Amino acid sequence: MSMRIGRGAVKKGEEFDVVIIGAGPAGLSAAIYSQRFLLKTLVVSKDVGGQLNLTDYIDDYPGMGKIKASELVAKFRRHAEGFGAKVFYPEQVTKFERLGDGRYRVLGRRKLDVTAKAVIMAVGSMRRKLGVPGEREFSGRGVSYCSVCDAPFFRGKDSVVVVGGGDAAFEGAILLSGYVRKVYLVHRRDQFRAKPFFVEVAKSKPNIEFVLNSVVTEIMGDKKVNSVRVKNKVTGEERVIPVDGIFIEIGFEPPKEWFHSLGLETDEAGYIKVDEWMRTNLDGVFAAGDCTSLWPGFRQVITAAAMGAVAAYSAYNYIVEKGWYKPAKPEVKGTIFDQ
């Protein structure tokens, strides 16, 4: 019995050298390197692109210039498939379990049932959302979840809103103050979780206005964001602020409980603990990208891709050390490599 999801077919009980869980920059980069090591590789994911699906353009990935996020995702995927990796979606891995011979059985909600010599976790982390009208509709059209990623696209604009009270929100507001004429920092309380240094720097910026004890209740616009509705939680007063964009910097939500159910060790915030070679506490299981404890304050496409490459290298070394390495025949025909 085989299942067709996305491209290709995966048979029940099929054996892979590496199963990669997640198809964002980390997972697809891991797939490219895993296949370059001639390891039979399967990528399993509920979607292709991960956090890149929440943005419109990328301009900070070397060699690409300004490129639509969807196009960059397509290039990553074609590259991985060009080396022979199977990208299997939409599917969601529910668990993996260690077999008696040291390999892993990987199971999914849509009856995925395969084995792997090594597993790479690259599931990312979900950015917290406001859950207000207009947020989903204008995602990538003025609604951003990463100030460091998208600030340059607002160069010369009149004003933006940054939502949050932690380090990311303050770093974003400070960065954006150099790109736009006015930054409104909206926070639900009048105290901040951010480091005092960031707070003082933000207060010293004449074009950053603090809107405290307040929440954004609606994001409005036509083709793009043009205003937000803000409500003061103390007075009940509402105001509409004309803006060119809104940056939602209220943190991430890694699937901590699921990680624990798999036996993975996490840090206090719920991210998978890894060492410099992307090794987890489980023998033969590696992790890469936004789901890891590495570089938590700097989530970028380039860092995720780098971690994916390292995780694949570590998986390769692990398989070799176990005496399981049987290089597969390269599959690179009918792809971008023939052009």
N, C-alpha and C positions, 0 to 999 in steps of 0.2 A: 504493500500500500504506500502511495506517495501523495504528498500534498503540494498544491501549487499556490504559492503566495508571493506576490511581487513577480520576479523573474525566476524561472527554473523550478525544479521540483526537489523536495527533500523527502526521503523515504523514512518510514518508521524504523528506528534502530540503526540508522546510517551512522557510520563512524567518521569523525572529523579529528584532525589534529588539534584545532583551536576553534572554540565557539566564542564569539564576541557578542556580548549583550549590549545593544545600543548602536545606533547608526548616525550619531552626530560626528563632528570633526574628530573626536578621540577614537570612536569605534571604527570609522572608515580609514583613518590613518593607520590604526592597528592592523586592519585588514590588508592594506597595501603592503605593509612591512612583513606581515605574517606570510602572505603569498610570495613575497620576494625571497623568503627563506624556504620556499617550496613546501609550505605547510598547507594541507587541505583545510580551508577556512570557511566557516559559516558565520554570517552576521545576522543576528535576530533582533528585531526592533518593532515597536508599535508604530514608528514612523521613520522617515529618513530626513535627517537634518537637525533634529533636536532643537536647541535654543535658536539656531539660525532661522527657524521657521517663524520666529517672533520679530524679525527685523526685515528691513527692506533692502538696504545696501550695506556693503562691507568695504572699507577703504584702508584697512590696516593689515591685510594679509600680504606678505612680501611677494612682489612680482605680479600681483593681480590688479593693482590700482584700485579704482572704484568699480565694484562689480555687484550685481544683484545677488543677494544672499541665496536665492533659489538657484542661480547659475553656478555659484561656488559649490553648493551642495551637489548639483548634478556633476560637476567636474570631479569632486571627491568620489562620488559613487562610480562614475565611469572608470576612474583610475583603479579603484578596487576591483571592479568586475573585469577590467581589462587584464588584470593579473590572474583572474580565475576565481576570485572570491564569490560566494553566493550571498546575495543580500535578500533576506527572507523576512517579508513584512506583509500586512500588519499582524504581528504576533507579539505576545507578551509572555516572557519567561516567568513561570511561577516559582520554580525552585530548581536547584541542582543538588545531586547527592553523590557522595563518594562511593564508588564500587569497590569490590574486594581487591581488584588488581590495581587500584590507585587512580583509575580514570574516573570521569564524572558522567553521570546521566543527567541530561538537561531536558526539562519538561516545560511545556507551554500551555496556555489556555486553549489554543486551537489545535490541541492534540499533537503538538510538537513533542517528539520523543527521540533524541539522538544521544550519542556519546561523544566525549571529547577528552583528549589527553591533558588539555589545559583550557582554562576559562578566563576571559578578560571581561571585567565589569566596566562598562562605559555608558552607564544609564543616565548620566547627567544629574541635574538637580532642578526641580521646578521653582521658578521665581514666584514669590508670593504676589498675588494680584489684589487689586482694590475691590474688584467685584462690583463696579458701578456701571451705569448705563454709558455706552460709548467706548468703554475700554477695549472690548473685543473688536468692535467695528473699526476702530482707528489704530489697531495694532499695526506697527510698521508704517503708519501714515500720520506720525506725530506723537504716538504713544511708544515710548521706549522703556526698556528695563535695564539699560546699561549706559550710564553717562560716559564712561571711558570709551565705549565703543562708538557712540553716536554723536558725541558733542560736536565734532568737526562739521557735521551736516547742517548745523544750525548757525554757522558763522555768519555774523552780520544781521541776524534776526533781532526782532524787537525784544521779545521776552519769552521765558519758559518757566514752568513750574517744576520743582523737584519735591517729591513726597518722601518723607522719612526723617528719622532723627538719629540714625547711626552713622558710623564712619563712611559707609558708601554714599549716603545721601549728602553728607558734608563735603566729601571729596568731589562728588559730582557737581555740587553747587559752586564750589571754588573753581573747578575746571571750567564750567560753563560760563562763569562770570567773565572769563577772558574771551569768550566767543560771542556772547549776546549782550544787549544793552541792559537787560533787567532780568534778575532771577528771583522768583518767589519760592522760598523754602517753606513748605506747608508741613506742619507736624501736629499730631493729635494732642500732644501735651505741651507744657512749657518748660520741661526738662529734657535733656538729651542723653542718649547712650553713647554718642560719639566722644572720641578723645578730646579733652579740654583744648589741646593745641588746635585741632580742626575747628572747634567752635570759635576760638578767638580769631583765627584767620578769617573765617567767614564773616564774623562781626566787623572786621576791619575793612571789608569790601563795601564800598558805597553803593554798589548796584545789586546787593543781595538784601532782599526784604524778608523778614521773618513773619510768617503768618501762623501764629501759635494757637494751641487749643482748638485746632480746626481740622476738618477733614474734607477731602474732595468728594462730592456727592454725584457729579455728572461731568462727563467729558463731551464737548460739543464741537461741531464743525460741519463742513460740507464734504469736499473731497479729502480734506485734511483737517486736523485739529485747529480750531481758531479761538477756543475759550474753554474755561472750566468753571464749574459752580462749586463754591467753597462755603461750608457752614461752620460757624463758630459754635463749639459744643457747650460753651458756658452761657453765651447770650442768646443763642439760637439765630443770630443774624446771618443772612446769606448774602453773598456777593458773587458777581460774575467777573472773572478776570480774563481779559483778552490775552491770549498767549499763542505762540507758534508751535508749542509742543509741551509734553509732560513726561517727566522722567520718574518712574516709579521705582524707588530704591528702598524697599521694605524687607529685603532679605530673601533667603532661599528656604526650600523645604525638601531636604533629602529624604528618601523613603527609609528612615531609620529602622522602623519595626521590621520591614522586609529584610534589610541587611542582617539584622540580628537573628531572624528566623533561619537565615542561611548559614549562620555561624560566623559571620564577618564581624570583626572588631571595629568599632567606630570611635571617633572623638566625641566630646561632649555635645557638639552641634549636630551629630548624626552622620558625619562624613566618614567614608571608609579609610581607615588608617593604612598608609602605604609607606614604604621606605623609598630611597632614592632610585630604586630599580622597579618601582611599582608593585612590589610584592606585598601581599596581604598576610594576615595571620594563618590563612589556609594554604597548605601545600598545593601548588599547581593552580592557584587562583590569583589573578593579578587585577589591578584596577587602574583606570586612567580617566582624566578629564574632570568635569565639575563634581562628580560624585566622590572625589577623594579629598583627603585632608591637606593635600599639598597646595600651596599658594592660594589660600582661601580668599584673599583680598584682591586677587587679580585673575578673573575668569575671562580668558580670551580664546579666540579660535586657534591662535598660534601656540598657546601653551597647552591646550587640549590635544592638538595634533602632535606636539612633541611628546607628551605623556603616552599617547597611543603608540607611537613608534617605539618608545622605550619598553612599554609593556609587551609588545610583540617580540622584541629582542629577548626579553627575559623569559617569555614563554618558549621561544625557540631553544634557549640555553637549557631550560628545565627539561624539555622533551629529549634533548640530546643527552643530558646527564642521566636520564632515566633509561637510556638505551632504546628509546621508542622511535628514533628519527628514521623515517623512511621517506625521503624526498619525493614529492609528487611531480609529475610531468608538468612543466609550465604551460599555461593556457593563455596565449596573448593574441590570438588571431581574431580578425573581425572587430577590432577595437580601435581606439584612438592611436594605438601604437603602429597601426598599418598606414596611417595617414602621412 
